[in-house]
Amino acid sequence: MKAKYYNSSRIIRIPVIAGAGVQPKNLLFIRPGLSLLVIPNWLSRQESDDLVIDLLNVLDWSQGAIRLFGRKIDEPRITTWCGDVPYTYSNRELVPKPWPINLVKIRDALDHLLNYHEIQTLQGLNHCLLNYYRAGTDSMGWHRDNEPELGRHPVVVSLSLGEPRRFRLKSRINKAISPLTFDLGHGDLLVMYGTTQVYWEHALVKTKKIVGGRMNLTFRSVGIV
């Protein structure tokens, strides 16, 4: 199927291997079963600013809903996605949707980055789920990205844009292991790989602080089940 692309209002400049030569933070690796790569300021402030404006304008955002104890509840965030293949997420099938040209550039740079750090995916990054947290009351509960089509050891690449928010990880098999908590800010990149989605859960919790909007782009490699 021929790829389709949205026209973007602003074209950002992404190096061919963006951030490949950046020394990642390694203080987060010291937990059993947890494999993380963290690169602060992977995108510059200007690139991040332009990308937020572009994606808010060219993509169709909506508020999804989930069923909890028989009740329909609105998700505390708005979402959209793009991708080459279908992807089932939270009991919803996300059908293929065109990529904005800026996300194509980001995706290709991230594929190079993963190759540089020898992080293997099923078949390259081919899907992106975007969440926009409008205020501190918007959040994402504890979960794992472990859908069957992501493979045994899913690779999830997360790009944060906008206001810094606190990101948390906790072991699901050993409560004696200390959880991790750190802030992800404007242009910061996080890669979760290896057995992270098997043994760990992660969340973006609510905050009482008055904060502005925060966008999160999560790139995945979706295979065929």
CYANA upper distance limits for C-alpha pairs under 8 A (distance plus 0.5 A):
  3 ALA  CA     84 ASP  CA      8.05
  3 ALA  CA     98 PRO  CA      7.69
  4 LYS  CA     98 PRO  CA      5.41
  4 LYS  CA     99 TRP  CA      6.99
  5 TYR  CA     98 PRO  CA      5.51
  5 TYR  CA     99 TRP  CA      5.19
  5 TYR  CA    100 PRO  CA      5.67
  5 TYR  CA    101 ILE  CA      6.41
  6 TYR  CA     58 VAL  CA      7.73
  6 TYR  CA     98 PRO  CA      6.78
  6 TYR  CA     99 TRP  CA      6.37
  6 TYR  CA    100 PRO  CA      4.76
  6 TYR  CA    101 ILE  CA      6.68
  7 ASN  CA     58 VAL  CA      8.00
  7 ASN  CA    100 PRO  CA      6.63
  7 ASN  CA    101 ILE  CA      6.88
  8 SER  CA     54 ASP  CA      6.78
  8 SER  CA     55 LEU  CA      8.48
  8 SER  CA     58 VAL  CA      6.89
  8 SER  CA    100 PRO  CA      6.66
  8 SER  CA    101 ILE  CA      6.73
  8 SER  CA    102 ASN  CA      7.41
  9 SER  CA     54 ASP  CA      6.30
  9 SER  CA     57 ASN  CA      8.28
  9 SER  CA     58 VAL  CA      7.96
 10 ARG  CA     50 ASP  CA      7.01
 10 ARG  CA     51 LEU  CA      8.02
 10 ARG  CA     54 ASP  CA      6.40
 11 ILE  CA     50 ASP  CA      8.40
 11 ILE  CA    101 ILE  CA      8.22
 11 ILE  CA    102 ASN  CA      6.71
 12 ILE  CA     47 GLU  CA      6.41
 12 ILE  CA     50 ASP  CA      7.27
 12 ILE  CA     51 LEU  CA      7.43
 12 ILE  CA    102 ASN  CA      7.02
 13 ARG  CA     47 GLU  CA      7.66
 14 ILE  CA     18 ALA  CA      6.84
 14 ILE  CA    105 LYS  CA      7.20
 14 ILE  CA    106 ILE  CA      7.46
 14 ILE  CA    109 ALA  CA      7.79
 15 PRO  CA    109 ALA  CA      7.71
 16 VAL  CA    109 ALA  CA      6.33
 16 VAL  CA    112 HIS  CA      8.19
 17 ILE  CA    109 ALA  CA      5.80
 17 ILE  CA    110 LEU  CA      8.03
 17 ILE  CA    112 HIS  CA      6.13
 17 ILE  CA    113 LEU  CA      6.50
 18 ALA  CA     42 TRP  CA      7.64
 18 ALA  CA    109 ALA  CA      6.30
 18 ALA  CA    110 LEU  CA      7.91
 18 ALA  CA    113 LEU  CA      7.42
 19 GLY  CA     39 ILE  CA      8.06
 19 GLY  CA     42 TRP  CA      6.22
 19 GLY  CA    113 LEU  CA      7.60
 20 ALA  CA    112 HIS  CA      8.32
 20 ALA  CA    113 LEU  CA      5.88
 20 ALA  CA    116 TYR  CA      6.95
 20 ALA  CA    117 HIS  CA      8.36
 22 VAL  CA     39 ILE  CA      7.73
 23 GLN  CA     39 ILE  CA      8.02
 24 PRO  CA     37 LEU  CA      6.79
 24 PRO  CA     38 VAL  CA      6.01
 24 PRO  CA     39 ILE  CA      5.56
 24 PRO  CA     40 PRO  CA      8.36
 25 LYS  CA     37 LEU  CA      7.53
 25 LYS  CA     38 VAL  CA      6.08
 25 LYS  CA     39 ILE  CA      7.04
 26 ASN  CA     37 LEU  CA      7.88
 26 ASN  CA     38 VAL  CA      8.18
 28 LEU  CA     36 LEU  CA      7.19
 28 LEU  CA    180 LEU  CA      8.44
 29 PHE  CA     34 LEU  CA      7.01
 29 PHE  CA     35 SER  CA      6.45
 29 PHE  CA     36 LEU  CA      6.64
 30 ILE  CA     34 LEU  CA      8.14
 31 ARG  CA    177 ILE  CA      8.02
 33 GLY  CA    194 GLY  CA      8.19
 33 GLY  CA    195 THR  CA      6.02
 33 GLY  CA    196 THR  CA      6.38
 33 GLY  CA    199 TYR  CA      6.61
 33 GLY  CA    200 TRP  CA      8.16
 34 LEU  CA    193 TYR  CA      8.40
 34 LEU  CA    194 GLY  CA      7.78
 34 LEU  CA    195 THR  CA      6.86
 34 LEU  CA    196 THR  CA      5.20
 34 LEU  CA    199 TYR  CA      7.97
 34 LEU  CA    200 TRP  CA      7.60
 35 SER  CA    192 MET  CA      6.53
 35 SER  CA    193 TYR  CA      6.02
 35 SER  CA    194 GLY  CA      6.24
 35 SER  CA    195 THR  CA      7.50
 35 SER  CA    196 THR  CA      6.34
 36 LEU  CA    190 LEU  CA      7.50
 36 LEU  CA    191 VAL  CA      6.07
 36 LEU  CA    192 MET  CA      5.38
 36 LEU  CA    193 TYR  CA      6.97
 36 LEU  CA    196 THR  CA      8.45
 37 LEU  CA    190 LEU  CA      6.22
 37 LEU  CA    191 VAL  CA      5.42
 37 LEU  CA    192 MET  CA      7.22
 38 VAL  CA    188 ASP  CA      8.07
 38 VAL  CA    189 LEU  CA      6.27
 38 VAL  CA    190 LEU  CA      5.14
 38 VAL  CA    191 VAL  CA      6.96
 39 ILE  CA    188 ASP  CA      6.50
 39 ILE  CA    189 LEU  CA      5.60
 39 ILE  CA    190 LEU  CA      7.02
 40 PRO  CA    185 GLY  CA      8.28
 40 PRO  CA    187 GLY  CA      7.48
 40 PRO  CA    188 ASP  CA      4.91
 40 PRO  CA    189 LEU  CA      6.66
 41 ASN  CA     45 ARG  CA      8.22
 41 ASN  CA    185 GLY  CA      8.46
 41 ASN  CA    186 HIS  CA      7.52
 41 ASN  CA    187 GLY  CA      5.32
 41 ASN  CA    188 ASP  CA      5.27
 41 ASN  CA    189 LEU  CA      7.80
 42 TRP  CA    187 GLY  CA      6.05
 42 TRP  CA    188 ASP  CA      5.98
 42 TRP  CA    189 LEU  CA      6.45
 43 LEU  CA     47 GLU  CA      6.43
 43 LEU  CA     48 SER  CA      6.44
 43 LEU  CA    187 GLY  CA      5.12
 43 LEU  CA    188 ASP  CA      7.49
 44 SER  CA     48 SER  CA      6.54
 44 SER  CA    187 GLY  CA      6.84
 45 ARG  CA     49 ASP  CA      6.52
 45 ARG  CA    186 HIS  CA      7.40
 45 ARG  CA    187 GLY  CA      7.25
 46 GLN  CA     50 ASP  CA      6.66
 47 GLU  CA     51 LEU  CA      6.60
 48 SER  CA     52 VAL  CA      6.76
 48 SER  CA    161 LEU  CA      6.72
 48 SER  CA    162 GLY  CA      8.32
 48 SER  CA    186 HIS  CA      7.14
 48 SER  CA    187 GLY  CA      6.13
 49 ASP  CA     53 ILE  CA      6.99
 49 ASP  CA    161 LEU  CA      8.36
 49 ASP  CA    162 GLY  CA      8.28
 50 ASP  CA     54 ASP  CA      6.61
 51 LEU  CA     55 LEU  CA      6.57
 51 LEU  CA    102 ASN  CA      7.93
 52 VAL  CA     56 LEU  CA      6.63
 52 VAL  CA    161 LEU  CA      7.31
 52 VAL  CA    162 GLY  CA      8.06
 52 VAL  CA    215 MET  CA      7.88
 53 ILE  CA     57 ASN  CA      6.81
 54 ASP  CA     58 VAL  CA      6.61
 55 LEU  CA     59 LEU  CA      6.20
 55 LEU  CA    100 PRO  CA      8.42
 56 LEU  CA     60 ASP  CA      8.49
 56 LEU  CA     61 TRP  CA      8.29
 58 VAL  CA    100 PRO  CA      7.96
 59 LEU  CA     80 THR  CA      7.65
 59 LEU  CA    100 PRO  CA      8.44
 60 ASP  CA     80 THR  CA      6.90
 61 TRP  CA     78 ILE  CA      6.66
 61 TRP  CA     79 THR  CA      5.93
 61 TRP  CA     80 THR  CA      5.61
 62 SER  CA     78 ILE  CA      5.71
 62 SER  CA     79 THR  CA      6.05
 62 SER  CA     80 THR  CA      7.15
 63 GLN  CA     74 ASP  CA      7.26
 63 GLN  CA     75 GLU  CA      6.88
 63 GLN  CA     76 PRO  CA      8.39
 63 GLN  CA     77 ARG  CA      6.91
 63 GLN  CA     78 ILE  CA      4.92
 63 GLN  CA     79 THR  CA      6.68
 64 GLY  CA     74 ASP  CA      6.50
 64 GLY  CA     75 GLU  CA      6.04
 64 GLY  CA     78 ILE  CA      7.41
 64 GLY  CA     79 THR  CA      7.69
 65 ALA  CA     72 LYS  CA      6.87
 65 ALA  CA     73 ILE  CA      5.87
 65 ALA  CA     74 ASP  CA      4.73
 65 ALA  CA     75 GLU  CA      5.69
 66 ILE  CA     72 LYS  CA      6.16
 66 ILE  CA     73 ILE  CA      5.86
 66 ILE  CA     74 ASP  CA      6.91
 66 ILE  CA     75 GLU  CA      7.17
 66 ILE  CA     90 SER  CA      8.38
 67 ARG  CA     71 ARG  CA      5.75
 67 ARG  CA     72 LYS  CA      5.01
 67 ARG  CA     73 ILE  CA      6.57
 68 LEU  CA     72 LYS  CA      6.95
 68 LEU  CA     73 ILE  CA      7.42
 76 PRO  CA    133 TYR  CA      8.12
 76 PRO  CA    137 THR  CA      7.87
 76 PRO  CA    138 ASP  CA      5.13
 76 PRO  CA    139 SER  CA      6.21
 76 PRO  CA    140 MET  CA      7.89
 77 ARG  CA    131 ASN  CA      7.08
 77 ARG  CA    132 TYR  CA      6.29
 77 ARG  CA    133 TYR  CA      5.55
 77 ARG  CA    134 ARG  CA      7.23
 77 ARG  CA    138 ASP  CA      5.81
 77 ARG  CA    139 SER  CA      7.06
 77 ARG  CA    140 MET  CA      8.49
 78 ILE  CA    131 ASN  CA      6.39
 78 ILE  CA    132 TYR  CA      5.80
 78 ILE  CA    133 TYR  CA      7.33
 78 ILE  CA    134 ARG  CA      8.41
 79 THR  CA    129 LEU  CA      7.95
 79 THR  CA    130 LEU  CA      6.05
 79 THR  CA    131 ASN  CA      5.08
 79 THR  CA    132 TYR  CA      6.65
 80 THR  CA    129 LEU  CA      6.78
 80 THR  CA    130 LEU  CA      5.81
 80 THR  CA    131 ASN  CA      7.29
 81 TRP  CA     94 LEU  CA      8.14
 81 TRP  CA     97 LYS  CA      7.61
 81 TRP  CA    127 HIS  CA      8.10
 81 TRP  CA    128 CYS  CA      6.09
 81 TRP  CA    129 LEU  CA      4.97
 81 TRP  CA    130 LEU  CA      6.09
 82 CYS  CA     96 PRO  CA      6.80
 82 CYS  CA     97 LYS  CA      5.08
 82 CYS  CA     98 PRO  CA      6.17
 82 CYS  CA     99 TRP  CA      6.04
 82 CYS  CA    127 HIS  CA      6.51
 82 CYS  CA    128 CYS  CA      5.96
 82 CYS  CA    129 LEU  CA      7.28
 83 GLY  CA     95 VAL  CA      8.35
 83 GLY  CA     96 PRO  CA      5.52
 83 GLY  CA     97 LYS  CA      5.91
 83 GLY  CA     98 PRO  CA      7.03
 83 GLY  CA     99 TRP  CA      7.16
 83 GLY  CA    126 ASN  CA      6.08
 83 GLY  CA    127 HIS  CA      4.55
 83 GLY  CA    128 CYS  CA      6.54
 84 ASP  CA     96 PRO  CA      5.71
 84 ASP  CA     97 LYS  CA      7.40
 84 ASP  CA     98 PRO  CA      8.15
 84 ASP  CA    126 ASN  CA      6.14
 84 ASP  CA    127 HIS  CA      6.86
 85 VAL  CA     95 VAL  CA      7.40
 85 VAL  CA     96 PRO  CA      5.65
 85 VAL  CA    126 ASN  CA      7.64
 85 VAL  CA    127 HIS  CA      7.68
 85 VAL  CA    222 VAL  CA      7.71
 86 PRO  CA     93 GLU  CA      7.09
 86 PRO  CA     94 LEU  CA      6.02
 86 PRO  CA     95 VAL  CA      5.13
 86 PRO  CA     96 PRO  CA      5.90
 87 TYR  CA     93 GLU  CA      6.15
 87 TYR  CA     94 LEU  CA      5.60
 87 TYR  CA     95 VAL  CA      7.25
 87 TYR  CA    127 HIS  CA      8.40
 87 TYR  CA    149 GLU  CA      8.00
 87 TYR  CA    222 VAL  CA      7.45
 88 THR  CA     92 ARG  CA      5.86
 88 THR  CA     93 GLU  CA      4.74
 88 THR  CA     94 LEU  CA      6.43
 88 THR  CA    147 GLU  CA      7.92
 89 TYR  CA     93 GLU  CA      6.82
 89 TYR  CA     94 LEU  CA      7.65
 89 TYR  CA    147 GLU  CA      7.90
 99 TRP  CA    103 LEU  CA      6.74
 99 TRP  CA    104 VAL  CA      6.77
100 PRO  CA    104 VAL  CA      6.96
101 ILE  CA    105 LYS  CA      6.97
102 ASN  CA    106 ILE  CA      6.79
103 LEU  CA    107 ARG  CA      6.35
104 VAL  CA    108 ASP  CA      6.61
105 LYS  CA    109 ALA  CA      6.68
106 ILE  CA    110 LEU  CA      6.64
107 ARG  CA    111 ASP  CA      6.75
107 ARG  CA    125 LEU  CA      7.13
107 ARG  CA    219 PHE  CA      8.01
108 ASP  CA    112 HIS  CA      6.96
109 ALA  CA    113 LEU  CA      6.72
110 LEU  CA    114 LEU  CA      6.63
111 ASP  CA    115 ASN  CA      6.80
111 ASP  CA    124 GLY  CA      6.93
111 ASP  CA    125 LEU  CA      7.05
112 HIS  CA    116 TYR  CA      6.61
113 LEU  CA    117 HIS  CA      6.88
114 LEU  CA    118 GLU  CA      6.44
114 LEU  CA    119 ILE  CA      5.49
114 LEU  CA    120 GLN  CA      7.46
115 ASN  CA    119 ILE  CA      6.47
115 ASN  CA    120 GLN  CA      7.54
119 ILE  CA    193 TYR  CA      7.95
120 GLN  CA    155 VAL  CA      8.39
121 THR  CA    125 LEU  CA      7.84
121 THR  CA    154 PRO  CA      8.09
121 THR  CA    155 VAL  CA      6.85
121 THR  CA    221 SER  CA      6.57
122 LEU  CA    150 LEU  CA      8.17
122 LEU  CA    151 GLY  CA      7.68
122 LEU  CA    221 SER  CA      6.33
122 LEU  CA    222 VAL  CA      7.52
122 LEU  CA    223 GLY  CA      6.85
123 GLN  CA    221 SER  CA      6.68
123 GLN  CA    222 VAL  CA      7.97
123 GLN  CA    223 GLY  CA      7.57
124 GLY  CA    221 SER  CA      6.15
125 LEU  CA    219 PHE  CA      6.69
125 LEU  CA    220 ARG  CA      5.77
125 LEU  CA    221 SER  CA      4.96
125 LEU  CA    222 VAL  CA      7.99
126 ASN  CA    219 PHE  CA      7.90
126 ASN  CA    220 ARG  CA      6.85
126 ASN  CA    221 SER  CA      5.90
126 ASN  CA    222 VAL  CA      6.91
127 HIS  CA    219 PHE  CA      6.19
127 HIS  CA    220 ARG  CA      5.81
127 HIS  CA    221 SER  CA      6.90
127 HIS  CA    222 VAL  CA      7.26
128 CYS  CA    217 LEU  CA      7.01
128 CYS  CA    218 THR  CA      5.93
128 CYS  CA    219 PHE  CA      4.85
128 CYS  CA    220 ARG  CA      6.75
129 LEU  CA    217 LEU  CA      6.53
129 LEU  CA    218 THR  CA      5.76
129 LEU  CA    219 PHE  CA      7.07
130 LEU  CA    215 MET  CA      7.62
130 LEU  CA    216 ASN  CA      6.17
130 LEU  CA    217 LEU  CA      5.10
130 LEU  CA    218 THR  CA      6.74
131 ASN  CA    215 MET  CA      6.25
131 ASN  CA    216 ASN  CA      5.71
131 ASN  CA    217 LEU  CA      7.16
132 TYR  CA    213 GLY  CA      7.45
132 TYR  CA    214 ARG  CA      6.28
132 TYR  CA    215 MET  CA      4.90
132 TYR  CA    216 ASN  CA      6.88
133 TYR  CA    138 ASP  CA      5.64
133 TYR  CA    139 SER  CA      7.14
133 TYR  CA    213 GLY  CA      6.04
133 TYR  CA    214 ARG  CA      5.58
133 TYR  CA    215 MET  CA      6.71
134 ARG  CA    138 ASP  CA      6.77
134 ARG  CA    212 GLY  CA      7.07
134 ARG  CA    213 GLY  CA      4.90
134 ARG  CA    214 ARG  CA      7.02
135 ALA  CA    210 ILE  CA      7.75
135 ALA  CA    211 VAL  CA      6.21
135 ALA  CA    212 GLY  CA      5.91
135 ALA  CA    213 GLY  CA      5.98
135 ALA  CA    214 ARG  CA      8.14
136 GLY  CA    206 LYS  CA      6.10
136 GLY  CA    207 THR  CA      5.43
136 GLY  CA    208 LYS  CA      6.82
136 GLY  CA    209 LYS  CA      6.93
136 GLY  CA    210 ILE  CA      6.82
136 GLY  CA    211 VAL  CA      6.09
136 GLY  CA    212 GLY  CA      7.89
137 THR  CA    206 LYS  CA      5.66
137 THR  CA    207 THR  CA      6.73
137 THR  CA    208 LYS  CA      7.71
138 ASP  CA    206 LYS  CA      6.77
139 SER  CA    203 ALA  CA      8.47
139 SER  CA    204 LEU  CA      5.98
139 SER  CA    205 VAL  CA      5.85
139 SER  CA    206 LYS  CA      5.85
140 MET  CA    203 ALA  CA      6.05
140 MET  CA    204 LEU  CA      5.40
140 MET  CA    205 VAL  CA      6.74
141 GLY  CA    202 HIS  CA      8.29
141 GLY  CA    203 ALA  CA      5.63
141 GLY  CA    204 LEU  CA      6.99
141 GLY  CA    205 VAL  CA      7.18
142 TRP  CA    201 GLU  CA      6.48
142 TRP  CA    202 HIS  CA      5.84
142 TRP  CA    203 ALA  CA      5.10
142 TRP  CA    204 LEU  CA      8.29
143 HIS  CA    201 GLU  CA      5.68
143 HIS  CA    202 HIS  CA      6.23
143 HIS  CA    203 ALA  CA      7.12
144 ARG  CA    197 GLN  CA      5.98
144 ARG  CA    198 VAL  CA      8.14
144 ARG  CA    200 TRP  CA      7.61
144 ARG  CA    201 GLU  CA      5.60
144 ARG  CA    202 HIS  CA      7.10
145 ASP  CA    150 LEU  CA      8.50
145 ASP  CA    154 PRO  CA      7.83
145 ASP  CA    156 VAL  CA      8.31
145 ASP  CA    197 GLN  CA      6.52
146 ASN  CA    150 LEU  CA      7.00
146 ASN  CA    151 GLY  CA      8.24
146 ASN  CA    152 ARG  CA      8.42
146 ASN  CA    154 PRO  CA      7.22
146 ASN  CA    197 GLN  CA      6.51
146 ASN  CA    198 VAL  CA      7.78
147 GLU  CA    151 GLY  CA      8.09
148 PRO  CA    152 ARG  CA      8.03
148 PRO  CA    225 VAL  CA      7.09
149 GLU  CA    222 VAL  CA      5.98
149 GLU  CA    223 GLY  CA      5.50
149 GLU  CA    224 ILE  CA      6.28
149 GLU  CA    225 VAL  CA      5.79
150 LEU  CA    154 PRO  CA      5.69
150 LEU  CA    155 VAL  CA      8.19
150 LEU  CA    220 ARG  CA      7.92
150 LEU  CA    221 SER  CA      6.70
150 LEU  CA    222 VAL  CA      5.56
150 LEU  CA    223 GLY  CA      6.61
151 GLY  CA    222 VAL  CA      8.31
151 GLY  CA    223 GLY  CA      7.61
153 HIS  CA    193 TYR  CA      7.15
153 HIS  CA    194 GLY  CA      5.85
153 HIS  CA    195 THR  CA      6.03
153 HIS  CA    196 THR  CA      8.11
153 HIS  CA    197 GLN  CA      7.41
153 HIS  CA    198 VAL  CA      7.82
154 PRO  CA    192 MET  CA      8.46
154 PRO  CA    193 TYR  CA      6.57
154 PRO  CA    194 GLY  CA      7.55
154 PRO  CA    195 THR  CA      8.27
154 PRO  CA    197 GLN  CA      7.11
154 PRO  CA    220 ARG  CA      8.25
154 PRO  CA    221 SER  CA      8.09
155 VAL  CA    191 VAL  CA      7.67
155 VAL  CA    192 MET  CA      6.29
155 VAL  CA    193 TYR  CA      5.03
155 VAL  CA    194 GLY  CA      7.73
155 VAL  CA    220 ARG  CA      6.74
155 VAL  CA    221 SER  CA      7.36
156 VAL  CA    191 VAL  CA      6.34
156 VAL  CA    192 MET  CA      5.74
156 VAL  CA    193 TYR  CA      7.05
156 VAL  CA    218 THR  CA      6.87
156 VAL  CA    219 PHE  CA      6.34
156 VAL  CA    220 ARG  CA      5.70
156 VAL  CA    221 SER  CA      8.30
157 VAL  CA    189 LEU  CA      7.87
157 VAL  CA    190 LEU  CA      6.43
157 VAL  CA    191 VAL  CA      4.97
157 VAL  CA    192 MET  CA      6.93
157 VAL  CA    217 LEU  CA      8.41
157 VAL  CA    218 THR  CA      5.94
157 VAL  CA    219 PHE  CA      5.51
157 VAL  CA    220 ARG  CA      7.12
158 SER  CA    189 LEU  CA      6.32
158 SER  CA    190 LEU  CA      5.55
158 SER  CA    191 VAL  CA      6.64
158 SER  CA    216 ASN  CA      7.13
158 SER  CA    217 LEU  CA      6.02
158 SER  CA    218 THR  CA      4.92
158 SER  CA    219 PHE  CA      6.92
159 LEU  CA    187 GLY  CA      7.09
159 LEU  CA    188 ASP  CA      6.49
159 LEU  CA    189 LEU  CA      5.20
159 LEU  CA    190 LEU  CA      6.97
159 LEU  CA    216 ASN  CA      6.22
159 LEU  CA    217 LEU  CA      5.56
159 LEU  CA    218 THR  CA      7.01
160 SER  CA    184 LEU  CA      6.92
160 SER  CA    185 GLY  CA      6.58
160 SER  CA    186 HIS  CA      6.27
160 SER  CA    187 GLY  CA      6.09
160 SER  CA    188 ASP  CA      5.96
160 SER  CA    189 LEU  CA      6.97
160 SER  CA    214 ARG  CA      7.77
160 SER  CA    215 MET  CA      6.48
160 SER  CA    216 ASN  CA      5.23
160 SER  CA    217 LEU  CA      7.06
161 LEU  CA    185 GLY  CA      7.06
161 LEU  CA    186 HIS  CA      4.86
161 LEU  CA    187 GLY  CA      5.89
161 LEU  CA    188 ASP  CA      7.90
161 LEU  CA    214 ARG  CA      6.28
161 LEU  CA    215 MET  CA      5.47
161 LEU  CA    216 ASN  CA      6.71
162 GLY  CA    185 GLY  CA      7.30
162 GLY  CA    186 HIS  CA      5.46
162 GLY  CA    187 GLY  CA      8.38
162 GLY  CA    212 GLY  CA      7.99
162 GLY  CA    213 GLY  CA      6.48
162 GLY  CA    214 ARG  CA      4.94
162 GLY  CA    215 MET  CA      6.56
163 GLU  CA    185 GLY  CA      6.73
163 GLU  CA    186 HIS  CA      6.89
163 GLU  CA    211 VAL  CA      7.17
163 GLU  CA    212 GLY  CA      6.26
163 GLU  CA    213 GLY  CA      6.43
163 GLU  CA    214 ARG  CA      5.58
164 PRO  CA    183 ASP  CA      6.60
164 PRO  CA    184 LEU  CA      5.87
164 PRO  CA    185 GLY  CA      4.53
164 PRO  CA    186 HIS  CA      6.96
164 PRO  CA    214 ARG  CA      7.65
165 ARG  CA    183 ASP  CA      5.94
165 ARG  CA    184 LEU  CA      6.24
165 ARG  CA    185 GLY  CA      7.24
165 ARG  CA    204 LEU  CA      7.82
165 ARG  CA    214 ARG  CA      8.05
166 ARG  CA    181 THR  CA      7.24
166 ARG  CA    182 PHE  CA      6.13
166 ARG  CA    183 ASP  CA      4.88
166 ARG  CA    184 LEU  CA      6.95
166 ARG  CA    204 LEU  CA      6.79
166 ARG  CA    205 VAL  CA      7.52
167 PHE  CA    181 THR  CA      6.22
167 PHE  CA    182 PHE  CA      5.98
167 PHE  CA    183 ASP  CA      6.26
167 PHE  CA    184 LEU  CA      7.16
167 PHE  CA    202 HIS  CA      7.86
167 PHE  CA    203 ALA  CA      6.67
167 PHE  CA    204 LEU  CA      5.64
167 PHE  CA    205 VAL  CA      7.84
168 ARG  CA    179 PRO  CA      7.77
168 ARG  CA    180 LEU  CA      6.14
168 ARG  CA    181 THR  CA      5.04
168 ARG  CA    182 PHE  CA      7.21
168 ARG  CA    202 HIS  CA      5.96
168 ARG  CA    203 ALA  CA      5.87
168 ARG  CA    204 LEU  CA      6.95
168 ARG  CA    205 VAL  CA      8.25
169 LEU  CA    179 PRO  CA      6.21
169 LEU  CA    180 LEU  CA      5.61
169 LEU  CA    181 THR  CA      7.06
169 LEU  CA    200 TRP  CA      7.07
169 LEU  CA    201 GLU  CA      6.09
169 LEU  CA    202 HIS  CA      4.79
169 LEU  CA    203 ALA  CA      7.14
170 LYS  CA    175 LYS  CA      8.44
170 LYS  CA    177 ILE  CA      8.38
170 LYS  CA    178 SER  CA      7.85
170 LYS  CA    179 PRO  CA      5.02
170 LYS  CA    180 LEU  CA      6.97
170 LYS  CA    200 TRP  CA      6.09
170 LYS  CA    201 GLU  CA      5.98
170 LYS  CA    202 HIS  CA      6.96
171 SER  CA    175 LYS  CA      6.83
171 SER  CA    177 ILE  CA      7.08
171 SER  CA    178 SER  CA      8.44
171 SER  CA    179 PRO  CA      7.30
171 SER  CA    199 TYR  CA      6.44
171 SER  CA    200 TRP  CA      4.99
171 SER  CA    201 GLU  CA      6.89
172 ARG  CA    199 TYR  CA      6.17
172 ARG  CA    200 TRP  CA      5.87
172 ARG  CA    201 GLU  CA      6.93
173 ILE  CA    199 TYR  CA      6.92
173 ILE  CA    200 TRP  CA      8.40
184 LEU  CA    188 ASP  CA      6.50
184 LEU  CA    189 LEU  CA      8.43
192 MET  CA    196 THR  CA      6.82
192 MET  CA    197 GLN  CA      8.27
193 TYR  CA    197 GLN  CA      7.97
195 THR  CA    199 TYR  CA      6.86
196 THR  CA    200 TRP  CA      5.88
196 THR  CA    201 GLU  CA      8.47
197 GLN  CA    201 GLU  CA      7.28
